[in-house]
Amino acid sequence: MLARFLAAGTALAGCTTPASQPTDSGLQMNDLSILFPLPANDAELAAALGPSAIGVGGPLLPQTLFDEDNDATTIQYGGLHAVAFRLDPCFAHLGPITDRSTCAAQLRVVFQHVSDLGNGDIEADDVGVHAFYSLTNDQFDAAVHDVVAARLANGGDTDLGSLGVHPILHAQGLTGAFGTALTGIITKYAGAANLVKFTSLAGFEAGGGLHNVVPPTSFWSFEGFDIANNATTPMVIPTLPNSVTSMSVAAGNTSPLAVSSSPVTTSNDNIQTLIDSFDLGMATMAAKQSAFDAALRIQNPAADSPNTIDCGSCHLAQFAVQLVGTSVLHFAESGNANAFVADPAIPTTDLTPMTALVQSDGSINLHAFSYRGTGPMINQRVVNETAANLAYLVSQGL
């Protein structure tokens, strides 16, 4: 981790400490992007943080606002539980941060519908709700310090490595001291008063019912809502034609990959050539390389952001890179000018995503930082964003 090399509170831009100096108490990847384990039993499920939990100025996600979502008829508000949260010092910023006063610091909470299917089998449906909370820079810094303090208080004074289910939460369970502290941090800094947006992903079977991990999913919908003055406005999805506020992804085969998005992005970063086997078969090698480069840019937080690319492209970029670009076409990420390059102090092993792009039933996993069934999913975009944020914050001595 970067924390091995840059001491928290003493690290300045361009200044490193010897690798032998113990600095693991400093900021780490797993302090900025925290994935909870799924509840281990019904007691943990009952205790898991839900959208109705009271935070700053009211519920984390008031049901009156959530019910505006078209997917709310199938995503049960009462079944939602927090499975992850992230801290971002400068949401959707492109390139080096030179003036933090212009940044939109945020805390983001990921909710999923989690339920006991019987016999103690607790799984997450193929849905996700992301809630976005605005923070001042001082609040952001305080939240980061609170997370680090909670980790250290619970024995986390060593490097926790790459992103995954948080090791301390895995060891203690959701109702342990660390889980309780994290729940308190979320409700301390997030709530109805600073909720600025929420988005949803819902997966459906071919017949139209909400997907629940057993039959293959063939269809997903994306939409979001901006929030101001306790009212929602449908979020215009970037790069889609006609200012549309919802989009869908449909998947057929995974080998060869046959996926389509609707509407199709108007961005130059268009990966359709790689994700649809028909388009792939018709394309020139130059077009295939162009689509591969586009997928790498979508994964690169210095090149694309949630404000410059649509939801479907962002969630599908890793499929284009991994299942087609590198595996079938044998294109190389290394040395490609479009690929994200992390701070050299971050070990390459800490940049490896935890992905299971294709499920055992042959369907795809579109999640970015959450679960499908019992399998965690952390895609490359999340890893890259976290690494970029970590390097910046440590350079500022946070």
C-alpha positions in Angstrom: 0.0 0.0 0.0 1.0 3.6 -0.4 0.8 3.8 3.4 3.9 1.6 3.5 5.9 4.4 1.9 4.2 7.6 2.8 3.6 8.4 6.5 0.3 9.9 7.3 0.6 13.4 8.6 4.2 13.8 7.4 4.0 12.9 3.7 4.3 15.8 1.3 4.1 15.7 -2.5 7.4 14.2 -3.8 8.6 13.3 -0.3 8.8 9.6 0.7 10.0 7.8 3.8 12.1 4.6 3.6 10.1 1.4 3.0 11.6 0.0 6.3 9.9 2.7 8.4 6.6 1.4 9.8 3.9 3.6 8.3 1.0 1.2 8.0 -1.1 3.3 10.3 -1.3 5.8 7.5 -4.1 6.1 5.0 -4.9 3.0 2.9 -7.0 1.9 0.0 -9.5 0.2 2.3 -10.0 3.4 4.3 -11.5 5.2 1.3 -13.6 2.4 -0.2 -15.1 0.0 2.3 -17.0 -3.1 1.3 -19.0 -4.8 4.1 -19.4 -8.5 4.3 -22.9 -9.7 3.7 -24.7 -10.4 7.0 -23.7 -13.8 8.4 -27.1 -14.5 10.0 -30.5 -13.0 10.6 -29.3 -11.1 13.6 -26.7 -9.3 11.5 -29.2 -8.8 8.8 -31.7 -7.1 11.2 -28.9 -4.9 12.5 -27.5 -3.9 9.0 -27.8 -0.2 8.2 -30.9 0.6 6.1 -31.9 3.7 4.2 -34.4 4.7 6.9 -31.6 5.0 9.5 -31.4 8.5 10.9 -28.4 10.5 9.8 -27.8 14.2 9.3 -31.1 15.9 9.2 -33.2 12.8 8.7 -33.1 9.3 7.1 -30.2 8.4 4.9 -32.5 8.1 2.0 -36.1 9.1 2.7 -38.7 6.7 1.3 -40.7 9.6 -0.1 -37.7 10.4 -2.4 -36.9 6.8 -3.1 -40.4 6.1 -4.3 -39.9 8.6 -7.2 -37.6 6.0 -8.7 -39.3 3.9 -11.4 -37.4 0.9 -10.1 -38.9 1.4 -6.7 -41.9 -0.8 -7.6 -39.5 -3.7 -7.7 -36.7 -2.7 -5.4 -38.1 -3.0 -1.9 -37.2 0.0 0.2 -37.5 -2.0 3.5 -35.1 -4.7 2.2 -32.3 -2.3 1.3 -29.1 -2.5 3.5 -25.8 -0.7 3.2 -23.1 -3.0 1.7 -20.4 -0.4 1.0 -19.4 3.2 1.3 -16.8 5.4 -0.3 -15.1 8.7 0.4 -14.1 10.9 -2.6 -12.3 14.2 -2.1 -13.2 15.6 -5.6 -16.1 13.7 -7.2 -16.0 13.5 -11.0 -12.8 15.6 -11.3 -10.6 15.0 -14.3 -6.8 15.4 -14.1 -4.7 16.6 -11.2 -6.4 18.4 -8.4 -4.9 21.9 -8.2 -7.6 23.8 -6.2 -9.5 21.7 -3.7 -11.8 24.6 -3.0 -13.5 23.8 -6.3 -13.9 20.1 -5.5 -17.2 18.3 -4.7 -16.2 16.2 -1.7 -18.6 13.3 -1.2 -19.5 10.3 0.9 -21.3 7.6 -1.2 -23.3 4.7 0.3 -24.2 1.6 -1.7 -27.5 -0.1 -0.7 -28.6 -3.4 -1.9 -31.7 -5.6 -1.3 -30.4 -8.3 0.9 -32.5 -11.2 2.2 -32.5 -14.6 3.8 -33.5 -17.1 1.2 -33.9 -19.8 3.8 -31.6 -22.2 5.7 -29.4 -19.2 6.5 -28.6 -18.4 2.9 -28.3 -14.6 2.8 -27.8 -13.1 -0.6 -28.0 -9.8 -2.5 -30.4 -9.3 -5.3 -29.1 -8.0 -8.7 -29.9 -4.4 -7.7 -28.1 -1.5 -6.3 -29.0 2.0 -5.0 -26.2 4.5 -4.7 -26.8 7.5 -2.4 -24.5 10.6 -2.7 -23.9 13.0 0.2 -22.1 16.3 -0.1 -19.4 17.1 2.4 -17.3 20.2 3.0 -13.6 19.6 2.8 -13.3 19.8 6.6 -16.1 17.3 7.0 -14.4 15.0 4.5 -11.1 15.2 6.3 -12.8 14.5 9.6 -14.6 11.5 8.1 -11.3 10.1 6.8 -9.6 10.6 10.1 -12.6 8.9 11.9 -12.3 5.8 9.6 -8.5 5.5 10.2 -9.0 6.0 14.0 -11.6 3.2 14.0 -9.3 0.9 12.1 -6.4 1.5 14.4 -8.6 1.0 17.5 -9.6 -2.4 16.1 -6.1 -3.7 15.5 -5.7 -2.6 11.9 -2.2 -1.2 12.2 -0.9 -3.3 9.3 -1.3 -2.9 5.6 -4.7 -4.4 4.5 -3.7 -4.7 0.9 -6.0 -4.4 -2.2 -9.7 -3.7 -2.0 -11.9 -6.5 -1.0 -14.3 -7.3 1.8 -12.8 -5.3 4.6 -10.6 -7.7 6.6 -11.5 -6.3 10.0 -15.2 -6.5 9.2 -14.8 -10.0 7.9 -13.1 -11.0 11.2 -15.4 -9.2 13.6 -18.7 -9.4 11.7 -21.1 -6.5 11.0 -22.0 -6.0 14.7 -18.5 -6.0 16.0 -16.8 -2.8 17.3 -15.4 -1.8 13.9 -18.7 -2.3 12.1 -20.5 -0.3 14.8 -18.0 2.5 14.4 -18.4 2.6 10.6 -22.2 2.7 10.9 -21.7 5.6 13.3 -19.4 7.4 10.8 -22.0 7.0 8.0 -24.8 8.5 10.1 -22.6 11.2 11.5 -21.7 12.6 8.0 -24.6 11.5 5.8 -28.4 12.0 5.8 -31.4 13.8 4.3 -29.8 17.2 4.8 -26.8 16.6 2.5 -28.2 14.0 0.2 -27.7 15.3 -3.3 -28.3 12.4 -5.6 -29.2 8.7 -5.8 -29.0 6.3 -8.6 -30.3 2.8 -9.2 -29.4 -0.4 -11.1 -32.0 -3.1 -11.4 -31.6 -6.4 -13.1 -34.5 -8.3 -14.5 -35.2 -11.7 -16.0 -36.3 -12.0 -19.6 -39.8 -12.4 -18.4 -39.7 -9.1 -16.5 -39.4 -10.2 -12.9 -36.7 -8.9 -10.6 -33.6 -11.1 -10.9 -32.7 -13.1 -7.8 -29.4 -14.8 -8.7 -30.7 -18.1 -10.0 -31.9 -17.6 -13.6 -29.7 -15.6 -16.0 -30.4 -11.9 -16.1 -30.9 -10.5 -19.6 -31.8 -6.9 -18.8 -30.8 -4.1 -16.5 -32.1 -0.5 -16.1 -30.2 2.5 -14.9 -31.6 5.8 -13.7 -30.9 8.5 -11.1 -32.3 11.5 -9.4 -30.8 14.8 -8.4 -32.1 16.1 -5.1 -32.6 19.7 -3.9 -35.0 21.2 -1.4 -36.3 17.7 -0.6 -37.5 17.2 -4.1 -36.2 14.9 -6.9 -35.4 15.8 -10.5 -34.6 12.9 -13.0 -30.9 12.9 -13.7 -29.9 13.4 -17.3 -27.4 10.7 -18.1 -24.3 12.1 -19.7 -23.5 11.5 -23.4 -26.9 10.0 -24.2 -29.0 11.5 -27.0 -32.1 13.7 -26.3 -31.2 14.3 -22.7 -32.7 10.9 -21.6 -32.9 10.1 -17.9 -32.8 6.3 -18.1 -31.0 3.6 -20.1 -30.9 -0.2 -20.3 -28.3 -2.9 -20.9 -29.3 -6.2 -22.4 -27.0 -9.3 -22.5 -27.2 -12.5 -24.4 -24.1 -14.7 -24.7 -20.9 -14.2 -22.7 -18.7 -16.3 -25.0 -18.7 -14.6 -27.4 -19.8 -11.5 -25.6 -23.1 -10.2 -26.8 -24.2 -7.1 -24.9 -25.9 -3.9 -26.0 -26.8 -0.6 -24.4 -29.8 1.6 -25.2 -29.6 4.4 -26.0 -26.0 4.2 -27.4 -23.6 6.8 -26.1 -22.7 9.8 -28.3 -19.3 10.0 -26.7 -16.2 9.2 -28.7 -15.5 6.7 -26.0 -17.8 4.1 -27.5 -17.1 0.4 -26.6 -20.0 -1.2 -28.6 -17.6 -2.7 -31.1 -16.1 -4.9 -28.4 -19.1 -5.8 -26.3 -21.3 -7.1 -29.2 -19.9 -10.1 -31.0 -21.7 -9.2 -34.3 -20.1 -5.7 -34.3 -16.8 -7.2 -33.4 -16.9 -9.6 -36.4 -17.7 -6.7 -38.8 -15.1 -4.3 -37.4 -11.7 -3.5 -38.7 -8.7 -4.0 -36.5 -8.3 -0.2 -36.2 -11.9 0.0 -35.0 -11.3 -2.7 -32.4 -8.2 -1.0 -31.1 -10.1 2.3 -30.9 -12.9 0.7 -28.8 -10.2 -0.9 -26.6 -8.6 2.5 -26.1 -12.0 3.9 -25.2 -12.6 1.2 -22.6 -9.3 2.0 -21.0 -10.2 5.7 -20.9 -13.5 4.9 -19.3 -11.7 3.0 -16.6 -9.2 5.9 -16.1 -10.4 8.6 -13.7 -8.1 11.1 -15.4 -9.9 10.7 -18.7 -13.6 10.0 -17.9 -15.9 10.7 -15.0 -19.5 10.0 -14.1 -20.1 13.4 -15.7 -18.6 12.6 -19.0 -19.8 9.0 -19.8 -23.0 7.1 -19.4 -23.8 4.5 -16.7 -23.8 1.5 -19.1 -20.4 2.2 -20.6 -18.9 2.7 -17.2 -20.2 -0.6 -15.9 -19.3 -2.5 -19.1 -15.8 -1.1 -19.8 -14.1 -4.0 -17.9 -16.0 -6.5 -20.0 -14.7 -4.9 -23.1 -11.1 -4.9 -21.7 -11.0 -8.2 -20.0 -13.3 -10.6 -21.9 -12.5 -9.3 -25.4 -9.7 -6.8 -25.6 -7.0 -8.8 -23.8 -8.4 -12.3 -23.9 -9.6 -12.5 -27.5 -7.8 -9.8 -29.4 -4.6 -9.9 -27.2 -4.4 -6.2 -26.9 -2.1 -5.0 -24.1 -3.0 -2.6 -21.4 0.6 -2.0 -20.3 2.1 0.8 -22.3 -1.2 2.0 -23.7 -1.4 5.8 -23.2 -5.1 5.6 -22.4 -4.7 3.3 -19.4 -4.6 4.5 -15.8 -1.2 4.7 -14.2 -1.2 4.7 -10.5 1.3 6.4 -8.2 4.5 4.3 -8.4 4.4 3.9 -4.6 1.3 1.8 -4.8 2.2 -1.9 -5.4 0.7 -3.4 -8.6 -0.9 -6.1 -6.5 -3.0 -3.5 -4.7 -4.5 -2.4 -8.0 -6.0 -5.8 -8.9 -9.8 -5.8 -9.0 -12.0 -8.4 -7.3 -14.1 -9.4 -10.3 -16.3 -12.3 -11.3 -17.6 -10.9 -14.6 -19.4 -14.1 -15.6 -21.5 -15.9 -13.0 -21.8 -19.7 -12.7 -25.1 -19.5 -14.5 -23.5 -17.8 -17.5 -25.0 -14.4 -16.9 -22.9 -11.2 -16.4 -22.2 -9.2 -13.2 -22.7 -5.5 -13.8 -22.0 -4.4 -10.3 -19.1 -2.0 -9.6 -18.7 -2.1 -5.8 -21.3 -4.4 -4.3 -22.6 -8.0 -4.6 -24.5 -10.3 -6.8 -25.7 -13.2 -4.9 -23.0 -13.9 -2.4 -20.1 -12.9 -4.7 -18.4 -9.5 -4.1 -17.7 -7.4 -7.2 -15.1 -4.6 -7.3 -14.4 -3.4 -10.8 -11.2 -1.7 -12.1 -12.8 1.7 -12.3 -13.4 1.7 -8.5 -9.9 0.5 -7.8 -8.4 3.2 -10.1 -10.5 6.0 -8.5 -9.5 4.8 -5.0 -5.8 4.7 -5.9 -5.9 8.2 -7.5 -7.7 9.6 -4.4 -5.3 7.9 -2.0 -2.3 9.3 -3.8 -3.7 12.8 -3.8 -4.8 12.7 -0.1 -1.4 11.4 1.1 0.4 14.0 -1.0 -1.6 16.6 1.0 -0.6 15.0 4.3 -4.0 13.7 5.2 
